[in-house]
Amino acid sequence: MSGDRFAKREREKAKQERSARKRERRDLRRAGDGEDTAETTPPRSQDEVLAELAALHDEHESGRLSFDDFEVAKADLLAQLQV
């Protein structure tokens, strides 16, 4: 029983570390994004972004994509939507 709790704690700790690293990368990417990248990257159509968001959701639902990866990718896609 003790081994199960230890393994669970280790998984949770690894998950939190991955989440923190992803958050740092996302923050660095956002901090590095300025007007220069907006000008060099052509805006994507809303249909393309929504289709990619639907595909991302399908990958998460099928279990091919972890929740943390899904949330990071979803946030990036939602930032591209023009509301």
Order of alpha helices (4+ residues) and beta strands (2+ residues): alpha-alpha-alpha-alpha
